[in-house]
Amino acid sequence: MNDTPARETVKIDGVDHDIQSMSDRGRHYLDQIRECTRTTSELQLKIERSEVCRVGFVNLLKEELDSPAAATETEEEAPDE
């Protein structure tokens, strides 16, 4: 049985690189890449939620425009000529 803990690696262009053997600058770049990846994922989720909300409001507007009550309200709000 191997008691040596597995070293963390990152695969770049098909090559595994040992993170512990990277320079401080290399680890910093890797941290920045990870943060950018997290941010991108969060933004994609926000875009998806926003699109679902947009579609929902479009559907609500369609229902509103198709309802007889909306036509009545419009007529009642029209100024007298």
N, C-alpha and C positions, 0 to 999 in steps of 0.2 A: 504494500500500500504506500502511496506517495503522500508524505506529510507536508511537502512543500506547497504553499498556497499558489494557486494559479496567478500568474501575473496578468494584469489588465492590458489588453492590446486594442489597437484600433486598426481597421483595414482601410488602407488608402491605395487606390489603383491596384487592388488585388493583392497587396502586400501587407502582412500583419506587422505592426510596429509596436514595440513595448513602450507603454506610456512612461513608466518609471525611468527609462533610459533616455527620454527626450530632454532637451534643454528646457530651462525655465521658459524661454520664448516659445518653444514648440508646444509646451503644455498650455501656455497662455492662449496661443492660437487655437488649440483644440478646445479650450474652454469657451472661446468666442464662437467657434463653429457650433458647439452644443447649444449655446445660448441663442444663436440665430435660428437653429433648428426648432428649439422650443417656441420662440417667438413666432416663427412661421406657422407652426401647428396651431398655436393659440389664435392667430389671425384667421387661419382657414376655418376654425370653428366659429369665430365671430361672423365671418362672411356667410357661412351656412345658416346660422341662426338669423342673421339679418335677412337673408333671402326667404326663409320660411315666414318671417314676419311680414315682409313685403308682399308675398303671395297672399297671405292671410288678409292683409288690408285691401289688396286689390279685390279679393273675393267679397269682403264686406262692402266695399264701394259698389260693386256690381249689384249686390243684393239691395243696397240702399237705392240705387238708381232704378232698379226694376220694381220696387215696392210702390203700391198705390199711395201710401202715406207720404212718400217723398214728393210725388207730384202735387199732392194737396198742399203740403208745406210750402212748396215753391210758389204756388198760386197765391197763397195767403200772404206771403212775404213780399210779393210784387207791389211796387208803389202804384197808386192810382194815377191815371193820366188825365 
